[in-house]
Amino acid sequence: MTDHVFKWTEFALGHGTRLLTILLIALLLIRVLRIVTRRLIAVAGSESAVRVARMREQQTRTLAGILYSGGTAIIVVVAILMALPEFGFNVTPVAAAAGLVSLSIGFGAQHLVHDFINGFFTVLEDQYVVGDIVRIGDVVGRVEHLTLRRTVLRDPQGSLVTIPNGEINKVANLSRDWGQVFLDAVVASDQPLDEALNALEAVSSEFRADPAWSPLLLDGPRVLGVESLSANGTTVRLQVRTAAMRQDDVARELRRRVQMELTGRGIRLGGVQRMQLVVTEPEARPIARQ
């Protein structure tokens, strides 16, 4: 009994102290890593900060999260390798076996490596960050989560769509800088075209002067003119450039105002053809008399 107590005491004083030291150092490094990555984030005020500052905050927050998760994994692995000799394990063959396993996994997980490489360049080149609205392939959604391996989008239906970064070949970022929209109005062929163009010019001028909407406008709305001719009528086009992600709101309001202005001036929109079927009585044929 005394021998067991002596052995446990010797283990606690020797190996136990070193294990505790390794654990404390690992926890301290993780804590320091957390503090450093948090300080990388330049916090922008929610209301007063300009959009560029908010974008930079999102970018640094994403990068800090990736650095923290990767650094934590490295610290944990090194701590385990340092703790194994205290339990009597020889680290050299373990490290050699781990190297062979890593090599085998590297050949078998080429897609995973591709995901990590693409994810690294996505973050490094600031292609998109958490919070951006992007189009990847046929999926449009808000970036909910971004790691080196995958990108998670929330689509308009509310579904979470997970896309491996290695499968991302082309990305359209819909949240950056500005948005643009073209609005077409089809004026019936029998309506005065010049009057319709004047009505659209009036709507554009009034819209630009509206203090409720002018902060969202970067350029326009402007009347580009006649876009096409068809049997349904004449298509005239407006163009407007807006703040990012506000083009749909501006387009809805513009359509409402165009409809009201044209209706108020008595100008009929095209798009519906009226057909009238005329039935005539068959002509009476003369009866031959014998």
Phi and psi in degrees as GROMACS dihedral restraints (atoms count N, CA, C in turn):
[ dihedral_restraints ]
;  ai    aj    ak    al  type     phi  dphi    fc
    3     4     5     6     1   -66.0    20    10
    4     5     6     7     1   -36.9    20    10
    6     7     8     9     1   -63.7    20    10
    7     8     9    10     1   -41.7    20    10
    9    10    11    12     1   -63.9    20    10
   10    11    12    13     1   -42.4    20    10
   12    13    14    15     1   -63.6    20    10
   13    14    15    16     1   -39.6    20    10
   15    16    17    18     1   -65.5    20    10
   16    17    18    19     1   -41.0    20    10
   18    19    20    21     1   -65.9    20    10
   19    20    21    22     1   -43.5    20    10
   21    22    23    24     1   -65.1    20    10
   22    23    24    25     1   -37.1    20    10
   24    25    26    27     1   -65.6    20    10
   25    26    27    28     1   -41.9    20    10
   27    28    29    30     1   -64.5    20    10
   28    29    30    31     1   -40.2    20    10
   30    31    32    33     1   -65.3    20    10
   31    32    33    34     1   -41.8    20    10
   33    34    35    36     1   -66.6    20    10
   34    35    36    37     1   -39.7    20    10
   36    37    38    39     1   -74.9    20    10
   37    38    39    40     1   -31.6    20    10
   39    40    41    42     1   -95.7    20    10
   40    41    42    43     1   -76.7    20    10
   42    43    44    45     1   -66.0    20    10
   43    44    45    46     1   -40.0    20    10
   45    46    47    48     1   -60.9    20    10
   46    47    48    49     1   -40.3    20    10
   48    49    50    51     1   -64.0    20    10
   49    50    51    52     1   -41.7    20    10
   51    52    53    54     1   -68.1    20    10
   52    53    54    55     1   -39.1    20    10
   54    55    56    57     1   -63.0    20    10
   55    56    57    58     1   -41.9    20    10
   57    58    59    60     1   -64.1    20    10
   58    59    60    61     1   -38.2    20    10
   60    61    62    63     1   -64.3    20    10
   61    62    63    64     1   -42.9    20    10
   63    64    65    66     1   -61.8    20    10
   64    65    66    67     1   -43.9    20    10
   66    67    68    69     1   -62.5    20    10
   67    68    69    70     1   -45.1    20    10
   69    70    71    72     1   -65.2    20    10
   70    71    72    73     1   -40.0    20    10
   72    73    74    75     1   -64.8    20    10
   73    74    75    76     1   -42.0    20    10
   75    76    77    78     1   -62.4    20    10
   76    77    78    79     1   -45.7    20    10
   78    79    80    81     1   -63.1    20    10
   79    80    81    82     1   -39.0    20    10
   81    82    83    84     1   -65.0    20    10
   82    83    84    85     1   -42.0    20    10
   84    85    86    87     1   -64.7    20    10
   85    86    87    88     1   -39.8    20    10
   87    88    89    90     1   -64.0    20    10
   88    89    90    91     1   -39.8    20    10
   90    91    92    93     1   -64.9    20    10
   91    92    93    94     1   -43.4    20    10
   93    94    95    96     1   -63.4    20    10
   94    95    96    97     1   -40.5    20    10
   96    97    98    99     1   -62.0    20    10
   97    98    99   100     1   -40.7    20    10
   99   100   101   102     1   -61.8    20    10
  100   101   102   103     1   -44.0    20    10
  102   103   104   105     1   -64.8    20    10
  103   104   105   106     1   -42.7    20    10
  105   106   107   108     1   -65.4    20    10
  106   107   108   109     1   -45.3    20    10
  108   109   110   111     1   -66.9    20    10
  109   110   111   112     1   -33.6    20    10
  111   112   113   114     1   -67.6    20    10
  112   113   114   115     1   -36.0    20    10
  114   115   116   117     1   -73.1    20    10
  115   116   117   118     1   -14.7    20    10
  117   118   119   120     1   -68.3    20    10
  118   119   120   121     1   -24.5    20    10
  120   121   122   123     1   -83.2    20    10
  121   122   123   124     1   115.8    20    10
  123   124   125   126     1   -88.0    20    10
  124   125   126   127     1   102.2    20    10
  126   127   128   129     1   -70.5    20    10
  127   128   129   130     1   129.9    20    10
  129   130   131   132     1  -106.1    20    10
  130   131   132   133     1   139.1    20    10
  132   133   134   135     1   -60.9    20    10
  133   134   135   136     1   146.0    20    10
  135   136   137   138     1   -69.5    20    10
  136   137   138   139     1   -32.8    20    10
  138   139   140   141     1  -105.3    20    10
  139   140   141   142     1   -45.5    20    10
  141   142   143   144     1   -85.4    20    10
  142   143   144   145     1   -18.9    20    10
  144   145   146   147     1   -72.7    20    10
  145   146   147   148     1   146.2    20    10
  147   148   149   150     1   -75.0    20    10
  148   149   150   151     1   165.4    20    10
  150   151   152   153     1   -64.9    20    10
  151   152   153   154     1   -35.4    20    10
  153   154   155   156     1   -61.7    20    10
  154   155   156   157     1   -40.5    20    10
  156   157   158   159     1   -64.7    20    10
  157   158   159   160     1   -39.3    20    10
  159   160   161   162     1   -66.4    20    10
  160   161   162   163     1   -38.9    20    10
  162   163   164   165     1   -63.7    20    10
  163   164   165   166     1   -41.2    20    10
  165   166   167   168     1   -64.1    20    10
  166   167   168   169     1   -36.9    20    10
  168   169   170   171     1   -63.4    20    10
  169   170   171   172     1   -43.7    20    10
  171   172   173   174     1   -62.6    20    10
  172   173   174   175     1   -40.6    20    10
  174   175   176   177     1   -64.3    20    10
  175   176   177   178     1   -48.6    20    10
  177   178   179   180     1   -67.2    20    10
  178   179   180   181     1   -31.9    20    10
  180   181   182   183     1   -66.1    20    10
  181   182   183   184     1   -41.3    20    10
  183   184   185   186     1   -64.5    20    10
  184   185   186   187     1   -45.9    20    10
  186   187   188   189     1   -63.8    20    10
  187   188   189   190     1   -40.1    20    10
  189   190   191   192     1   -64.0    20    10
  190   191   192   193     1   -39.3    20    10
  192   193   194   195     1   -63.6    20    10
  193   194   195   196     1   -39.5    20    10
  195   196   197   198     1   -67.9    20    10
  196   197   198   199     1   -43.1    20    10
  198   199   200   201     1   -63.0    20    10
  199   200   201   202     1   -39.1    20    10
  201   202   203   204     1   -67.7    20    10
  202   203   204   205     1   -45.3    20    10
  204   205   206   207     1   -65.1    20    10
  205   206   207   208     1   -42.7    20    10
  207   208   209   210     1   -67.0    20    10
  208   209   210   211     1   -42.9    20    10
  210   211   212   213     1   -64.9    20    10
  211   212   213   214     1   -38.7    20    10
  213   214   215   216     1   -63.5    20    10
  214   215   216   217     1   -40.5    20    10
  216   217   218   219     1   -62.9    20    10
  217   218   219   220     1   -41.2    20    10
  219   220   221   222     1   -64.8    20    10
  220   221   222   223     1   -43.9    20    10
  222   223   224   225     1   -62.3    20    10
  223   224   225   226     1   -41.9    20    10
  225   226   227   228     1   -65.0    20    10
  226   227   228   229     1   -43.3    20    10
  228   229   230   231     1   -63.8    20    10
  229   230   231   232     1   -45.0    20    10
  231   232   233   234     1   -63.5    20    10
  232   233   234   235     1   -40.3    20    10
  234   235   236   237     1   -63.2    20    10
  235   236   237   238     1   -40.7    20    10
  237   238   239   240     1   -64.5    20    10
  238   239   240   241     1   -42.7    20    10
  240   241   242   243     1   -64.2    20    10
  241   242   243   244     1   -34.7    20    10
  243   244   245   246     1   -74.5    20    10
  244   245   246   247     1   -27.8    20    10
  246   247   248   249     1   -83.3    20    10
  247   248   249   250     1   -23.6    20    10
  249   250   251   252     1   -59.3    20    10
  250   251   252   253     1   -42.5    20    10
  252   253   254   255     1   -60.2    20    10
  253   254   255   256     1   -26.5    20    10
  255   256   257   258     1   -68.4    20    10
  256   257   258   259     1   -19.2    20    10
  258   259   260   261     1  -101.5    20    10
  259   260   261   262     1     9.9    20    10
  261   262   263   264     1    92.0    20    10
  262   263   264   265     1     8.1    20    10
  264   265   266   267     1   -87.6    20    10
  265   266   267   268     1   141.0    20    10
  267   268   269   270     1   -88.6    20    10
  268   269   270   271     1   118.4    20    10
  270   271   272   273     1   -73.0    20    10
  271   272   273   274     1   -27.2    20    10
  273   274   275   276     1   -59.8    20    10
  274   275   276   277     1   -53.0    20    10
  276   277   278   279     1   -66.6    20    10
  277   278   279   280     1   -31.8    20    10
  279   280   281   282     1   -63.8    20    10
  280   281   282   283     1   -42.8    20    10
  282   283   284   285     1   -65.9    20    10
  283   284   285   286     1   -39.2    20    10
  285   286   287   288     1   -65.5    20    10
  286   287   288   289     1   -42.8    20    10
  288   289   290   291     1   -64.3    20    10
  289   290   291   292     1   -39.5    20    10
  291   292   293   294     1   -63.4    20    10
  292   293   294   295     1   -36.5    20    10
  294   295   296   297     1   -64.3    20    10
  295   296   297   298     1   -43.0    20    10
  297   298   299   300     1   -65.6    20    10
  298   299   300   301     1   -40.9    20    10
  300   301   302   303     1   -63.1    20    10
  301   302   303   304     1   -40.6    20    10
  303   304   305   306     1   -63.3    20    10
  304   305   306   307     1   -39.0    20    10
  306   307   308   309     1   -65.4    20    10
  307   308   309   310     1   -42.8    20    10
  309   310   311   312     1   -64.8    20    10
  310   311   312   313     1   -42.9    20    10
  312   313   314   315     1   -64.4    20    10
  313   314   315   316     1   -36.0    20    10
  315   316   317   318     1   -60.6    20    10
  316   317   318   319     1   -40.3    20    10
  318   319   320   321     1   -70.5    20    10
  319   320   321   322     1   -35.5    20    10
  321   322   323   324     1   -85.7    20    10
  322   323   324   325     1   -13.3    20    10
  324   325   326   327     1  -120.5    20    10
  325   326   327   328     1    47.0    20    10
  327   328   329   330     1   -64.8    20    10
  328   329   330   331     1   -35.3    20    10
  330   331   332   333     1   -64.7    20    10
  331   332   333   334     1   -37.8    20    10
  333   334   335   336     1   -65.2    20    10
  334   335   336   337     1   -41.3    20    10
  336   337   338   339     1   -63.1    20    10
  337   338   339   340     1   -40.3    20    10
  339   340   341   342     1   -61.6    20    10
  340   341   342   343     1   -39.9    20    10
  342   343   344   345     1   -59.8    20    10
  343   344   345   346     1   -45.7    20    10
  345   346   347   348     1   -66.4    20    10
  346   347   348   349     1   -39.6    20    10
  348   349   350   351     1   -65.5    20    10
  349   350   351   352     1   -46.3    20    10
  351   352   353   354     1   -62.8    20    10
  352   353   354   355     1   -40.7    20    10
  354   355   356   357     1   -64.3    20    10
  355   356   357   358     1   -37.8    20    10
  357   358   359   360     1   -63.5    20    10
  358   359   360   361     1   -46.0    20    10
  360   361   362   363     1   -71.8    20    10
  361   362   363   364     1   -28.2    20    10
  363   364   365   366     1   -60.7    20    10
  364   365   366   367     1   -45.3    20    10
  366   367   368   369     1   -72.3    20    10
  367   368   369   370     1   -42.7    20    10
  369   370   371   372     1   -64.5    20    10
  370   371   372   373     1   -40.6    20    10
  372   373   374   375     1   -88.9    20    10
  373   374   375   376     1     1.2    20    10
  375   376   377   378     1    56.1    20    10
  376   377   378   379     1    46.9    20    10
  378   379   380   381     1   -69.1    20    10
  379   380   381   382     1   -41.8    20    10
  381   382   383   384     1  -162.6    20    10
  382   383   384   385     1   159.1    20    10
  384   385   386   387     1  -132.8    20    10
  385   386   387   388     1   174.5    20    10
  387   388   389   390     1   -61.5    20    10
  388   389   390   391     1   129.1    20    10
  390   391   392   393     1   106.2    20    10
  391   392   393   394     1   -18.7    20    10
  393   394   395   396     1   -74.3    20    10
  394   395   396   397     1   152.4    20    10
  396   397   398   399     1   -99.1    20    10
  397   398   399   400     1   121.1    20    10
  399   400   401   402     1  -130.8    20    10
  400   401   402   403     1   161.5    20    10
  402   403   404   405     1  -119.8    20    10
  403   404   405   406     1   116.0    20    10
  405   406   407   408     1  -118.7    20    10
  406   407   408   409     1   109.4    20    10
  408   409   410   411     1    65.0    20    10
  409   410   411   412     1  -123.6    20    10
  411   412   413   414     1  -102.4    20    10
  412   413   414   415     1    13.9    20    10
  414   415   416   417     1  -108.4    20    10
  415   416   417   418     1   127.2    20    10
  417   418   419   420     1  -117.3    20    10
  418   419   420   421     1   130.8    20    10
  420   421   422   423     1  -174.9    20    10
  421   422   423   424     1   177.0    20    10
  423   424   425   426     1   -90.8    20    10
  424   425   426   427     1   135.8    20    10
  426   427   428   429     1   -72.0    20    10
  427   428   429   430     1   112.2    20    10
  429   430   431   432     1   -92.7    20    10
  430   431   432   433     1   -33.1    20    10
  432   433   434   435     1  -152.5    20    10
  433   434   435   436     1   141.0    20    10
  435   436   437   438     1  -141.3    20    10
  436   437   438   439     1   122.8    20    10
  438   439   440   441     1  -129.2    20    10
  439   440   441   442     1   180.0    20    10
  441   442   443   444     1   -67.7    20    10
  442   443   444   445     1   -21.2    20    10
  444   445   446   447     1   -98.0    20    10
  445   446   447   448     1   -33.5    20    10
  447   448   449   450     1  -147.1    20    10
  448   449   450   451     1   160.4    20    10
  450   451   452   453     1  -123.0    20    10
  451   452   453   454     1   129.3    20    10
  453   454   455   456     1  -111.7    20    10
  454   455   456   457     1   123.3    20    10
  456   457   458   459     1  -113.1    20    10
  457   458   459   460     1   148.0    20    10
  459   460   461   462     1  -106.4    20    10
  460   461   462   463     1   109.2    20    10
  462   463   464   465     1   -80.0    20    10
  463   464   465   466     1   172.6    20    10
  465   466   467   468     1   -59.5    20    10
  466   467   468   469     1   -23.2    20    10
  468   469   470   471     1   -83.7    20    10
  469   470   471   472     1    -1.7    20    10
  471   472   473   474     1    89.8    20    10
  472   473   474   475     1     3.2    20    10
  474   475   476   477     1   -82.3    20    10
  475   476   477   478     1   146.5    20    10
  477   478   479   480     1   -90.7    20    10
  478   479   480   481     1   121.2    20    10
  480   481   482   483     1  -111.6    20    10
  481   482   483   484     1   120.7    20    10
  483   484   485   486     1  -100.3    20    10
  484   485   486   487     1   125.7    20    10
  486   487   488   489     1  -123.7    20    10
  487   488   489   490     1   118.8    20    10
  489   490   491   492     1   -61.1    20    10
  490   491   492   493     1   136.8    20    10
  492   493   494   495     1   -61.7    20    10
  493   494   495   496     1   -27.2    20    10
  495   496   497   498     1   -68.0    20    10
  496   497   498   499     1   -20.0    20    10
  498   499   500   501     1   -91.7    20    10
  499   500   501   502     1    -1.0    20    10
  501   502   503   504     1   -89.6    20    10
  502   503   504   505     1   109.4    20    10
  504   505   506   507     1  -103.6    20    10
  505   506   507   508     1   -30.4    20    10
  507   508   509   510     1  -144.2    20    10
  508   509   510   511     1   132.4    20    10
  510   511   512   513     1  -127.2    20    10
  511   512   513   514     1   133.0    20    10
  513   514   515   516     1  -110.3    20    10
  514   515   516   517     1   113.7    20    10
  516   517   518   519     1   -89.9    20    10
  517   518   519   520     1   113.3    20    10
  519   520   521   522     1   -90.6    20    10
  520   521   522   523     1     0.2    20    10
  522   523   524   525     1  -104.1    20    10
  523   524   525   526     1    -5.0    20    10
  525   526   527   528     1   -92.5    20    10
  526   527   528   529     1   136.6    20    10
  528   529   530   531     1    66.4    20    10
  529   530   531   532     1   -76.2    20    10
  531   532   533   534     1  -158.0    20    10
  532   533   534   535     1   167.8    20    10
  534   535   536   537     1  -126.2    20    10
  535   536   537   538     1   159.3    20    10
  537   538   539   540     1  -140.9    20    10
  538   539   540   541     1   145.3    20    10
  540   541   542   543     1  -144.7    20    10
  541   542   543   544     1   146.2    20    10
  543   544   545   546     1  -114.2    20    10
  544   545   546   547     1   131.4    20    10
  546   547   548   549     1  -113.7    20    10
  547   548   549   550     1   130.2    20    10
  549   550   551   552     1  -111.4    20    10
  550   551   552   553     1   138.1    20    10
  552   553   554   555     1  -126.0    20    10
  553   554   555   556     1   128.3    20    10
  555   556   557   558     1   -98.1    20    10
  556   557   558   559     1   112.2    20    10
  558   559   560   561     1   -93.9    20    10
  559   560   561   562     1   132.4    20    10
  561   562   563   564     1   -56.7    20    10
  562   563   564   565     1   147.7    20    10
  564   565   566   567     1   -63.4    20    10
  565   566   567   568     1   -29.0    20    10
  567   568   569   570     1   -89.4    20    10
  568   569   570   571     1     6.9    20    10
  570   571   572   573     1   -96.9    20    10
  571   572   573   574     1   152.7    20    10
  573   574   575   576     1   -68.9    20    10
  574   575   576   577     1   116.3    20    10
  576   577   578   579     1   -68.8    20    10
  577   578   579   580     1   -41.7    20    10
  579   580   581   582     1   -61.5    20    10
  580   581   582   583     1   -38.6    20    10
  582   583   584   585     1   -65.6    20    10
  583   584   585   586     1   -37.4    20    10
  585   586   587   588     1   -66.0    20    10
  586   587   588   589     1   -41.8    20    10
  588   589   590   591     1   -64.6    20    10
  589   590   591   592     1   -39.0    20    10
  591   592   593   594     1   -63.6    20    10
  592   593   594   595     1   -37.5    20    10
  594   595   596   597     1   -65.2    20    10
  595   596   597   598     1   -40.9    20    10
  597   598   599   600     1   -67.4    20    10
  598   599   600   601     1   -37.3    20    10
  600   601   602   603     1   -63.1    20    10
  601   602   603   604     1   -40.7    20    10
  603   604   605   606     1   -63.8    20    10
  604   605   606   607     1   -41.9    20    10
  606   607   608   609     1   -63.0    20    10
  607   608   609   610     1   -42.8    20    10
  609   610   611   612     1   -63.3    20    10
  610   611   612   613     1   -45.2    20    10
  612   613   614   615     1   -63.4    20    10
  613   614   615   616     1   -43.3    20    10
  615   616   617   618     1   -65.6    20    10
  616   617   618   619     1   -37.5    20    10
  618   619   620   621     1   -68.2    20    10
  619   620   621   622     1   -40.8    20    10
  621   622   623   624     1   -64.6    20    10
  622   623   624   625     1   -31.5    20    10
  624   625   626   627     1   -85.8    20    10
  625   626   627   628     1    -7.9    20    10
  627   628   629   630     1   -74.1    20    10
  628   629   630   631     1   116.5    20    10
  630   631   632   633     1   -65.1    20    10
  631   632   633   634     1   -19.4    20    10
  633   634   635   636     1   -76.7    20    10
  634   635   636   637     1   -23.1    20    10
  636   637   638   639     1  -116.3    20    10
  637   638   639   640     1   -22.6    20    10
  639   640   641   642     1   -59.7    20    10
  640   641   642   643     1   -32.5    20    10
  642   643   644   645     1   -63.1    20    10
  643   644   645   646     1   -20.0    20    10
  645   646   647   648     1   -88.3    20    10
  646   647   648   649     1    -8.0    20    10
  648   649   650   651     1   -98.5    20    10
  649   650   651   652     1   131.4    20    10
  651   652   653   654     1  -103.8    20    10
  652   653   654   655     1   -30.2    20    10
  654   655   656   657     1  -159.4    20    10
  655   656   657   658     1   131.3    20    10
  657   658   659   660     1    87.0    20    10
  658   659   660   661     1  -164.5    20    10
  660   661   662   663     1   -71.1    20    10
  661   662   663   664     1   145.6    20    10
  663   664   665   666     1  -129.4    20    10
  664   665   666   667     1   144.9    20    10
  666   667   668   669     1   -86.7    20    10
  667   668   669   670     1   116.8    20    10
  669   670   671   672     1   -82.6    20    10
  670   671   672   673     1   -24.5    20    10
  672   673   674   675     1   115.9    20    10
  673   674   675   676     1  -158.7    20    10
  675   676   677   678     1   -75.3    20    10
  676   677   678   679     1   125.4    20    10
  678   679   680   681     1   -96.3    20    10
  679   680   681   682     1   -38.5    20    10
  681   682   683   684     1  -162.1    20    10
  682   683   684   685     1   163.6    20    10
  684   685   686   687     1  -122.4    20    10
  685   686   687   688     1   140.1    20    10
  687   688   689   690     1  -153.0    20    10
  688   689   690   691     1   175.7    20    10
  690   691   692   693     1   -66.4    20    10
  691   692   693   694     1   -25.7    20    10
  693   694   695   696     1   -75.4    20    10
  694   695   696   697     1   -23.6    20    10
  696   697   698   699     1   149.4    20    10
  697   698   699   700     1  -166.0    20    10
  699   700   701   702     1  -104.1    20    10
  700   701   702   703     1   127.4    20    10
  702   703   704   705     1   -94.6    20    10
  703   704   705   706     1   121.2    20    10
  705   706   707   708     1  -111.7    20    10
  706   707   708   709     1   147.9    20    10
  708   709   710   711     1  -124.0    20    10
  709   710   711   712     1   138.9    20    10
  711   712   713   714     1  -113.0    20    10
  712   713   714   715     1   149.7    20    10
  714   715   716   717     1  -129.3    20    10
  715   716   717   718     1   136.9    20    10
  717   718   719   720     1  -144.1    20    10
  718   719   720   721     1   138.0    20    10
  720   721   722   723     1  -112.7    20    10
  721   722   723   724     1   128.9    20    10
  723   724   725   726     1  -124.6    20    10
  724   725   726   727     1   174.2    20    10
  726   727   728   729     1   -62.8    20    10
  727   728   729   730     1   155.9    20    10
  729   730   731   732     1   -57.3    20    10
  730   731   732   733     1   135.5    20    10
  732   733   734   735     1    67.1    20    10
  733   734   735   736     1    15.4    20    10
  735   736   737   738     1  -114.0    20    10
  736   737   738   739     1     4.7    20    10
  738   739   740   741     1   -66.0    20    10
  739   740   741   742     1   -33.0    20    10
  741   742   743   744     1   -68.0    20    10
  742   743   744   745     1   -41.8    20    10
  744   745   746   747     1   -63.0    20    10
  745   746   747   748     1   -44.1    20    10
  747   748   749   750     1   -65.2    20    10
  748   749   750   751     1   -40.8    20    10
  750   751   752   753     1   -63.7    20    10
  751   752   753   754     1   -40.7    20    10
  753   754   755   756     1   -62.6    20    10
  754   755   756   757     1   -43.6    20    10
  756   757   758   759     1   -67.8    20    10
  757   758   759   760     1   -38.7    20    10
  759   760   761   762     1   -64.2    20    10
  760   761   762   763     1   -42.2    20    10
  762   763   764   765     1   -60.5    20    10
  763   764   765   766     1   -42.3    20    10
  765   766   767   768     1   -60.8    20    10
  766   767   768   769     1   -44.6    20    10
  768   769   770   771     1   -70.1    20    10
  769   770   771   772     1   -37.4    20    10
  771   772   773   774     1   -63.6    20    10
  772   773   774   775     1   -43.9    20    10
  774   775   776   777     1   -60.5    20    10
  775   776   777   778     1   -44.7    20    10
  777   778   779   780     1   -67.0    20    10
  778   779   780   781     1   -39.9    20    10
  780   781   782   783     1   -68.2    20    10
  781   782   783   784     1   -45.1    20    10
  783   784   785   786     1   -65.6    20    10
  784   785   786   787     1   -40.6    20    10
  786   787   788   789     1   -65.0    20    10
  787   788   789   790     1   -40.0    20    10
  789   790   791   792     1   -63.7    20    10
  790   791   792   793     1   -29.2    20    10
  792   793   794   795     1   -92.2    20    10
  793   794   795   796     1     2.0    20    10
  795   796   797   798     1    75.4    20    10
  796   797   798   799     1    23.7    20    10
  798   799   800   801     1   -96.6    20    10
  799   800   801   802     1   124.0    20    10
  801   802   803   804     1   -92.0    20    10
  802   803   804   805     1   135.4    20    10
  804   805   806   807     1   -79.6    20    10
  805   806   807   808     1   151.1    20    10
  807   808   809   810     1   -89.7    20    10
  808   809   810   811     1  -162.6    20    10
  810   811   812   813     1   108.3    20    10
  811   812   813   814     1   -20.2    20    10
  813   814   815   816     1  -122.7    20    10
  814   815   816   817     1   121.8    20    10
  816   817   818   819     1   -96.2    20    10
  817   818   819   820     1   134.1    20    10
  819   820   821   822     1   -99.4    20    10
  820   821   822   823     1   130.6    20    10
  822   823   824   825     1  -119.0    20    10
  823   824   825   826     1   135.2    20    10
  825   826   827   828     1  -118.8    20    10
  826   827   828   829     1   123.0    20    10
  828   829   830   831     1   -93.6    20    10
  829   830   831   832     1   118.5    20    10
  831   832   833   834     1  -105.2    20    10
  832   833   834   835     1   122.8    20    10
  834   835   836   837     1  -106.2    20    10
  835   836   837   838     1   122.9    20    10
  837   838   839   840     1  -107.6    20    10
  838   839   840   841     1   148.5    20    10
  840   841   842   843     1   -72.7    20    10
  841   842   843   844     1   140.1    20    10
  843   844   845   846     1   -65.2    20    10
  844   845   846   847     1   141.0    20    10
  846   847   848   849     1   -66.1    20    10
  847   848   849   850     1   141.1    20    10
  849   850   851   852     1   -73.4    20    10
  850   851   852   853     1   127.4    20    10
  852   853   854   855     1   -88.7    20    10
  853   854   855   856     1   137.6    20    10
  855   856   857   858     1   -65.4    20    10
  856   857   858   859     1   140.6    20    10
  858   859   860   861     1   -91.6    20    10
  859   860   861   862     1   127.8    20    10
  861   862   863   864     1   -72.4    20    10
  862   863   864   865     1   130.5    20    10
  864   865   866   867     1   -98.5    20    10
  865   866   867   868     1   139.3    20    10
